[in-house]
Amino acid sequence: MSGYGHEGDERTFAALPPARGAAFARTWWGLAWLKALEETALDGQQLKAGRRHARAGAVGAVSVRPGRITAVVKDRDGTPYRSDVLVREFTEEEWDRLLDLAVDSAGHIAALLDREMPPHLVEDAAAAGLELLPGIGDLEPECGCEAWDHCPHTTALSYQVARLLDEDPFVLLLMRGRGERTLLDQLQERSASRAARGGRSRGDGDTPGADSTERGSTGGMPGVSAEEVYAEAFLLPPLPAPPAAPEAPGASPSLDTETDPAPGVDPAALEFLATDAAARARRMLREALDAGAAVDGLSGAVVPGGGAPGGGGFDAAVPLLTVAQDAVRLAVESPLPWITARLTAGSDRTRGEMDLATRAWHVGGAAALAVLEEEWTPDAEALAWAAARLAEAWEDDERPVLRRSGGARWTAVGTDAQVRLGEDGRWWPYLKSGARWSPAGPPDRDPATALAAAVAAGPTGAGG
């Protein structure tokens, strides 16, 4: 065997199960391998015996390396024979030509990575004088039974190799002298080298802009086709594992300097915002690293799922926060009264309104705030769904008298309790205190449970 192979370019495949009744090859390149075998063997009876051996599972583990495939094949009486089939390796110069052809077309690389043998690569190689697939006389047998031609053992081995080729054409390229990893590394290196030369193959003319018309250019700079870039991305090593989230958010830089701030800039407020941004970034990173997380990275509230059918607006997605919503979030997280006062004024709320808003945020984030401050009107389908849920939530003798108070709000007559339907399909308990309605607890999918929570939170309930 010639010495063109690279060290470590060898693969061993476990013995394949019997293939009774199944074709040995389905792909065009697998069939081409079998055609070369059947045209090379001089004795048709040996081919039939080899097929029987292969179908019976007589071929052991198959070792594939540059220029040679090897396996132990058992005869019908159980006698084992080492069997080899030799295939000519390509020289370094031939591999240079084949690699250039592969890099010339992104489709060739993409097909190989999809475990397919691109026919155009075989045709291009043949036009360049390289027969990638074996032909008549190219499969040279060697067997311990000392047959001078293909015997049942080498024939059985060749039939099994056709099954391997069907699954992975890199097996054929390994026989020709390059393993998959070596080949991909060389393709990556060659692609990078070509990109550095502006997309020209080695040996192309060095006239500036010689191939820019073919490959596209902007302002005289050579371009690279999107198809080629996409295919070559598969040659890159995998991305490193994502970094672990830090144990604590980073500290805000101190803005208390001797330099007077610009008019309207409050260094203490900026420090507060920087601290908040660091905490949010850490929380969002932790949630992104948790593959099973279904948490909104802005509010920290669990994103609800499900809802009413149809187009009633029960949207499970949590939108980005508005400025008014973010002011409430910041007020919840701020321990400083002066910051809360600025956020209250900046969001056009009164102190009482901000108190209610922060209470809502505590029980349900942005979704709870929307139920407090926004009134939406369900469409006919969503309204029918809500009416059905209210009707089935209580037994007939326990059902309270509910009066719709506009939009998606229902008040229990004779009480200060109310349930509000959110656009996500959840029911929120509300309690009237003075002239204002305020959140009385977290939401529930069951309106009866939500109303009971509101009643319990009142002065005459269990929570009063």
C-alpha positions as CSV (number, residue, x, y, z in Angstrom):
1,M,0.0,0.0,0.0
2,S,1.3,3.4,-0.9
3,G,2.1,6.0,1.8
4,Y,-0.1,8.9,1.0
5,G,-2.6,8.5,3.9
6,H,-2.5,10.7,6.9
7,E,-1.8,9.2,10.3
8,G,-4.9,8.4,12.3
9,D,-7.1,8.3,9.1
10,E,-8.8,4.9,9.9
11,R,-12.3,4.0,10.8
12,T,-13.7,0.7,12.1
13,F,-17.4,-0.1,11.6
14,A,-19.2,-2.7,13.7
15,A,-20.4,-5.8,12.0
16,L,-23.6,-5.1,10.1
17,P,-26.7,-7.2,10.8
18,P,-27.9,-9.7,8.1
19,A,-29.4,-8.1,5.1
20,R,-31.9,-10.8,4.1
21,G,-34.2,-9.5,1.3
22,A,-32.8,-6.0,1.3
23,A,-30.8,-4.4,-1.4
24,F,-27.1,-3.8,-0.6
25,A,-27.1,-0.3,-2.1
26,R,-29.7,2.3,-2.8
27,T,-27.7,5.4,-3.6
28,W,-26.2,6.0,-7.0
29,W,-22.6,5.9,-5.6
30,G,-23.3,2.7,-3.7
31,L,-24.6,1.1,-6.9
32,A,-21.5,2.4,-8.8
33,W,-19.3,0.6,-6.2
34,L,-21.2,-2.7,-6.8
35,K,-21.0,-2.2,-10.5
36,A,-17.2,-2.0,-10.3
37,L,-17.2,-5.2,-8.2
38,E,-19.4,-7.1,-10.5
39,E,-17.5,-6.0,-13.6
40,T,-14.2,-6.9,-12.0
41,A,-15.0,-10.4,-10.7
42,L,-14.4,-13.1,-13.3
43,D,-16.6,-15.8,-11.7
44,G,-20.3,-15.1,-11.3
45,Q,-20.7,-18.0,-8.9
46,Q,-18.2,-16.4,-6.5
47,L,-20.3,-13.2,-6.6
48,K,-23.5,-15.2,-5.7
49,A,-21.6,-17.0,-2.9
50,G,-20.4,-13.7,-1.6
51,R,-23.9,-12.2,-1.6
52,R,-25.1,-15.2,0.4
53,H,-22.2,-14.7,2.9
54,A,-23.0,-11.0,3.3
55,R,-26.8,-11.5,3.7
56,A,-26.1,-14.2,6.4
57,G,-24.0,-11.7,8.4
58,A,-20.7,-13.6,7.9
59,V,-18.7,-10.3,7.6
60,G,-17.2,-9.1,10.9
61,A,-16.2,-5.5,11.8
62,V,-14.9,-3.6,8.8
63,S,-11.8,-1.5,9.0
64,V,-11.4,1.3,6.4
65,R,-8.1,3.1,5.9
66,P,-6.4,4.8,3.0
67,G,-6.0,2.3,0.1
68,R,-7.5,-0.7,1.9
69,I,-10.6,-2.2,3.5
70,T,-10.3,-5.2,5.8
71,A,-12.6,-7.6,7.6
72,V,-12.7,-11.2,8.9
73,V,-15.3,-13.2,6.9
74,K,-16.5,-16.6,8.0
75,D,-17.0,-19.4,5.5
76,R,-20.1,-21.5,5.6
77,D,-18.4,-24.0,7.9
78,G,-17.4,-21.2,10.3
79,T,-13.7,-21.0,9.2
80,P,-12.6,-17.3,9.4
81,Y,-10.5,-15.6,6.7
82,R,-8.9,-12.2,6.7
83,S,-10.1,-10.5,3.6
84,D,-8.9,-7.2,2.1
85,V,-9.9,-5.1,-0.9
86,L,-7.4,-2.6,-2.1
87,V,-8.3,0.7,-3.8
88,R,-5.8,3.1,-5.3
89,E,-5.0,6.1,-3.2
90,F,-4.8,9.5,-4.7
91,T,-1.4,11.2,-4.7
92,E,-0.9,14.6,-3.0
93,E,-1.1,16.3,-6.4
94,E,-4.4,14.6,-7.1
95,W,-5.8,15.5,-3.8
96,D,-4.8,19.2,-4.4
97,R,-6.8,19.1,-7.6
98,L,-9.8,17.4,-5.9
99,L,-9.8,19.9,-3.0
100,D,-9.7,22.8,-5.4
101,L,-12.7,21.3,-7.3
102,A,-14.6,20.9,-4.0
103,V,-13.9,24.4,-2.8
104,D,-15.0,25.8,-6.2
105,S,-18.6,24.9,-5.4
106,A,-20.4,25.4,-2.1
107,G,-22.9,22.8,-3.3
108,H,-20.2,20.1,-3.3
109,I,-19.3,20.8,0.4
110,A,-22.9,21.0,1.5
111,A,-23.8,17.7,-0.2
112,L,-20.9,15.9,1.5
113,L,-21.9,17.3,4.8
114,D,-25.4,15.9,4.2
115,R,-23.8,12.5,3.6
116,E,-24.4,12.6,-0.1
117,M,-21.9,12.2,-3.0
118,P,-22.5,15.2,-5.3
119,P,-22.6,13.9,-8.9
120,H,-21.2,17.1,-10.3
121,L,-18.1,16.7,-8.1
122,V,-17.6,13.2,-9.6
123,E,-18.1,14.6,-13.1
124,D,-15.8,17.5,-12.5
125,A,-13.1,15.2,-11.0
126,A,-13.4,12.9,-14.0
127,A,-13.0,15.8,-16.3
128,A,-9.8,16.7,-14.4
129,G,-8.5,13.1,-14.8
130,L,-9.6,11.9,-11.3
131,E,-11.8,8.8,-11.1
132,L,-13.3,9.2,-7.7
133,L,-15.5,6.2,-7.9
134,P,-13.8,2.9,-8.7
135,G,-14.3,1.3,-12.1
136,I,-13.6,-2.1,-13.6
137,G,-10.4,-3.6,-12.3
138,D,-10.1,-1.0,-9.5
139,L,-11.1,-3.3,-6.6
140,E,-8.1,-5.6,-6.0
141,P,-8.7,-8.6,-3.7
142,E,-6.5,-10.2,-1.1
143,C,-7.8,-13.1,1.0
144,G,-6.4,-15.6,3.4
145,C,-8.1,-18.4,1.4
146,E,-5.4,-17.6,-1.3
147,A,-7.8,-17.2,-4.1
148,W,-6.3,-15.3,-7.0
149,D,-9.5,-13.5,-8.0
150,H,-12.4,-12.2,-6.0
151,C,-13.6,-15.0,-3.7
152,P,-16.8,-15.3,-1.7
153,H,-15.0,-13.6,1.2
154,T,-13.7,-10.5,-0.6
155,T,-17.0,-10.3,-2.5
156,A,-19.0,-10.5,0.8
157,L,-16.8,-7.7,2.2
158,S,-17.4,-5.5,-0.9
159,Y,-21.1,-6.0,-0.6
160,Q,-21.1,-4.9,3.0
161,V,-18.9,-1.9,2.1
162,A,-21.6,-0.8,-0.3
163,R,-24.0,-0.6,2.6
164,L,-21.5,1.6,4.5
165,L,-21.0,3.9,1.4
166,D,-24.8,4.3,1.2
167,E,-24.8,5.9,4.6
168,D,-21.5,7.9,4.4
169,P,-19.7,8.7,1.2
170,F,-16.7,9.9,3.3
171,V,-15.9,6.2,3.5
172,L,-14.9,6.3,-0.2
173,L,-12.9,9.4,0.3
174,L,-11.0,7.7,3.2
175,M,-10.1,4.8,0.9
176,R,-8.8,7.4,-1.5
177,G,-6.5,8.8,1.2
178,R,-8.3,11.4,3.4
179,G,-10.4,10.9,6.5
180,E,-13.4,13.1,7.1
181,R,-11.8,15.3,9.8
182,T,-8.6,15.7,7.8
183,L,-10.6,16.5,4.6
184,L,-12.8,19.1,6.3
185,D,-9.8,20.7,7.9
186,Q,-8.0,21.0,4.5
187,L,-11.2,22.4,2.9
188,Q,-11.5,25.0,5.7
189,E,-7.9,26.0,5.3
190,R,-8.2,26.2,1.5
191,S,-11.4,28.2,1.7
192,A,-9.8,30.7,4.1
193,S,-6.8,31.0,1.8
194,R,-9.0,31.6,-1.2
195,A,-11.0,34.2,0.7
196,A,-7.7,36.0,1.5
197,R,-6.9,36.0,-2.2
198,G,-10.3,37.6,-3.0
199,G,-11.9,34.3,-4.1
200,R,-9.4,33.3,-6.7
201,S,-8.1,29.8,-7.1
202,R,-4.4,29.2,-6.9
203,G,-3.0,29.7,-10.3
204,D,-5.6,32.2,-11.4
205,G,-4.3,35.5,-12.9
206,D,-3.4,38.2,-10.5
207,T,-4.9,41.0,-12.5
208,P,-6.8,43.2,-10.1
209,G,-10.6,42.6,-10.4
210,A,-10.1,39.7,-12.8
211,D,-13.0,37.7,-11.3
212,S,-15.0,40.5,-9.7
213,T,-17.5,40.5,-12.6
214,E,-18.2,36.8,-12.0
215,R,-18.3,36.8,-8.2
216,G,-19.9,40.2,-7.6
217,S,-18.1,43.4,-6.4
218,T,-18.7,46.6,-4.6
219,G,-16.4,49.5,-5.3
220,G,-13.8,47.2,-6.9
221,M,-13.8,44.8,-3.9
222,P,-14.3,41.1,-4.8
223,G,-17.4,39.4,-3.3
224,V,-18.2,35.9,-2.1
225,S,-21.6,34.3,-2.9
226,A,-24.0,33.7,0.0
227,E,-24.3,30.1,-1.0
228,E,-20.6,29.5,-0.6
229,V,-20.4,31.3,2.7
230,Y,-23.4,29.3,4.0
231,A,-21.8,26.0,3.0
232,E,-18.4,26.8,4.4
233,A,-19.9,27.7,7.8
234,F,-20.3,24.0,8.4
235,L,-16.5,23.7,8.3
236,L,-16.0,25.9,11.3
237,P,-15.5,24.4,14.7
238,P,-18.5,24.4,17.0
239,L,-19.1,27.4,19.1
240,P,-17.8,27.3,22.7
241,A,-20.1,26.6,25.5
242,P,-22.0,29.7,26.8
243,P,-20.4,31.4,29.8
244,A,-21.8,30.8,33.3
245,A,-23.9,33.6,34.8
246,P,-22.0,35.6,37.4
247,E,-22.9,35.0,41.0
248,A,-24.0,38.7,41.4
249,P,-24.6,41.7,39.2
250,G,-21.7,44.0,38.5
251,A,-21.3,47.1,40.7
252,S,-22.3,50.4,39.2
253,P,-19.4,52.8,38.6
254,S,-19.3,55.8,40.9
255,L,-20.3,59.0,39.1
256,D,-19.5,61.2,42.1
257,T,-16.6,63.2,40.6
258,E,-15.3,66.7,41.0
259,T,-16.7,67.6,37.6
260,D,-20.1,69.2,37.6
261,P,-22.7,67.2,35.7
262,A,-24.3,68.6,32.6
263,P,-27.6,70.4,33.1
264,G,-30.5,67.9,33.6
265,V,-28.1,65.0,34.4
266,D,-28.5,63.5,37.9
267,P,-25.4,61.2,38.7
268,A,-27.3,59.4,41.5
269,A,-30.1,58.6,39.1
270,L,-27.7,57.3,36.5
271,E,-26.0,55.1,39.1
272,F,-29.4,53.7,40.0
273,L,-30.2,52.9,36.3
274,A,-26.8,51.3,35.8
275,T,-27.3,49.1,38.8
276,D,-30.7,48.1,37.6
277,A,-29.4,47.4,34.0
278,A,-26.7,45.1,35.4
279,A,-29.3,43.2,37.5
280,R,-31.6,42.8,34.6
281,A,-28.8,41.7,32.3
282,R,-27.7,39.0,34.8
283,R,-31.3,37.8,35.2
284,M,-31.9,37.6,31.4
285,L,-28.6,35.7,31.0
286,R,-29.6,33.2,33.7
287,E,-33.0,32.7,32.0
288,A,-31.3,32.3,28.6
289,L,-29.0,29.7,30.0
290,D,-31.9,27.7,31.4
291,A,-33.2,25.7,28.4
292,G,-36.5,25.1,30.1
293,A,-37.2,28.7,31.2
294,A,-40.4,30.3,30.2
295,V,-39.8,33.6,32.0
296,D,-40.1,37.1,30.7
297,G,-36.6,38.6,30.8
298,L,-37.9,42.1,31.5
299,S,-40.5,41.7,34.2
300,G,-39.5,38.4,35.7
301,A,-43.1,37.2,35.5
302,V,-43.8,33.7,34.2
303,V,-45.1,33.9,30.6
304,P,-48.6,32.4,30.7
305,G,-49.7,29.8,28.2
306,G,-53.0,29.0,26.7
307,G,-56.0,31.2,26.8
308,A,-59.3,31.4,25.1
309,P,-59.7,30.2,21.5
310,G,-60.2,32.4,18.6
311,G,-59.2,36.0,18.1
312,G,-60.3,37.4,21.4
313,G,-56.8,38.8,22.1
314,F,-55.8,36.3,24.8
315,D,-52.1,36.7,23.8
316,A,-49.6,34.6,25.8
317,A,-46.7,36.7,24.7
318,V,-45.4,39.4,27.0
319,P,-44.6,42.6,25.1
320,L,-41.7,44.9,25.7
321,L,-42.3,47.3,28.5
322,T,-43.5,50.8,27.8
323,V,-41.9,53.8,29.5
324,A,-44.9,54.0,31.9
325,Q,-44.7,50.3,32.7
326,D,-40.9,50.5,33.2
327,A,-41.4,53.4,35.6
328,V,-43.5,51.1,37.8
329,R,-41.0,48.3,37.6
330,L,-38.2,50.7,38.7
331,A,-40.4,52.1,41.5
332,V,-40.9,48.5,42.8
333,E,-37.2,47.8,42.9
334,S,-36.1,51.2,44.3
335,P,-35.7,51.6,48.0
336,L,-35.3,55.4,47.7
337,P,-38.4,57.6,48.1
338,W,-36.9,60.4,46.0
339,I,-36.5,58.0,43.0
340,T,-40.1,56.8,43.4
341,A,-41.3,60.4,43.5
342,R,-39.4,61.2,40.3
343,L,-40.8,58.0,38.6
344,T,-44.3,58.9,39.7
345,A,-44.1,62.4,38.3
346,G,-42.3,61.2,35.1
347,S,-45.0,58.7,34.4
348,D,-47.9,61.2,34.9
349,R,-49.3,59.3,37.9
350,T,-50.4,60.5,41.3
351,R,-48.9,59.0,44.4
352,G,-52.1,57.0,45.0
353,E,-52.0,55.7,41.4
354,M,-48.4,54.7,41.8
355,D,-49.1,52.9,45.0
356,L,-51.8,50.8,43.2
357,A,-49.5,50.2,40.2
358,T,-46.7,48.9,42.4
359,R,-49.1,46.7,44.3
360,A,-50.3,45.3,40.9
361,W,-46.7,44.7,39.8
362,H,-45.9,42.8,43.0
363,V,-48.7,40.3,42.2
364,G,-48.2,39.8,38.5
365,G,-45.7,42.1,36.8
366,A,-46.6,43.9,33.5
367,A,-49.7,41.7,33.0
368,A,-51.2,42.7,36.3
369,L,-50.4,46.3,35.6
370,A,-52.3,46.1,32.3
371,V,-55.3,44.7,34.0
372,L,-55.3,47.5,36.5
373,E,-54.7,50.5,34.2
374,E,-56.1,49.4,30.8
375,E,-59.6,48.3,30.0
376,W,-60.0,46.0,27.0
377,T,-63.2,44.8,25.4
378,P,-63.3,41.1,24.4
379,D,-64.7,40.3,21.0
380,A,-67.8,38.2,20.6
381,E,-66.0,34.9,20.7
382,A,-63.8,35.7,23.7
383,L,-66.8,37.2,25.5
384,A,-68.8,34.0,24.9
385,W,-65.9,32.0,26.2
386,A,-65.8,34.2,29.4
387,A,-69.5,33.8,29.9
388,A,-69.2,30.1,29.7
389,R,-66.4,30.0,32.2
390,L,-68.4,32.2,34.6
391,A,-71.5,30.0,34.2
392,E,-69.7,26.7,34.9
393,A,-67.5,28.0,37.8
394,W,-70.3,27.7,40.5
395,E,-73.1,25.3,41.3
396,D,-76.5,26.7,40.6
397,D,-77.3,27.4,44.3
398,E,-73.9,29.0,44.9
399,R,-73.5,31.2,41.9
400,P,-73.2,34.9,42.9
401,V,-75.0,37.6,41.0
402,L,-72.4,39.1,38.7
403,R,-72.8,42.4,36.9
404,R,-70.6,43.2,34.0
405,S,-69.0,46.5,34.8
406,G,-67.8,47.3,31.3
407,G,-65.0,45.7,29.2
408,A,-63.8,42.5,30.9
409,R,-64.8,43.2,34.5
410,W,-67.5,41.5,36.5
411,T,-68.6,42.7,40.0
412,A,-70.3,40.5,42.6
413,V,-73.5,42.3,43.5
414,G,-73.7,43.2,47.2
415,T,-70.0,42.9,47.7
416,D,-66.8,44.9,47.1
417,A,-65.3,42.0,45.1
418,Q,-64.7,42.0,41.4
419,V,-63.0,39.7,38.9
420,R,-61.2,41.0,35.8
421,L,-60.4,38.9,32.8
422,G,-56.9,39.5,31.4
423,E,-56.0,39.3,27.7
424,D,-54.0,36.1,28.6
425,G,-57.2,34.3,29.7
426,R,-56.5,34.5,33.5
427,W,-58.9,36.0,36.1
428,W,-57.7,38.6,38.5
429,P,-59.3,39.3,41.9
430,Y,-60.0,42.9,42.8
431,L,-61.3,44.6,45.9
432,K,-62.9,48.0,46.3
433,S,-61.4,50.3,48.9
434,G,-63.0,53.7,49.1
435,A,-63.4,54.9,45.5
436,R,-60.7,52.7,44.0
437,W,-60.4,49.1,42.9
438,S,-57.1,47.5,43.9
439,P,-55.5,44.1,43.1
440,A,-56.4,41.5,45.8
441,G,-54.0,38.7,44.8
442,P,-52.5,36.7,42.0
443,P,-54.6,35.5,39.1
444,D,-56.2,32.1,38.6
445,R,-57.6,30.2,35.6
446,D,-60.8,29.6,37.6
447,P,-63.0,32.7,38.1
448,A,-64.6,31.3,41.2
449,T,-61.2,30.9,42.9
450,A,-60.3,34.5,41.9
451,L,-63.6,35.9,43.3
452,A,-63.2,33.9,46.5
453,A,-59.7,35.5,46.9
454,A,-61.2,38.9,46.5
455,V,-63.9,38.3,49.0
456,A,-61.4,36.8,51.5
457,A,-59.3,39.9,51.2
458,G,-62.1,42.2,52.2
459,P,-62.9,43.6,55.6
460,T,-65.6,40.9,56.2
461,G,-63.6,38.0,54.7
462,A,-61.1,35.7,56.2
463,G,-58.3,38.0,55.2
464,G,-60.0,41.2,56.6
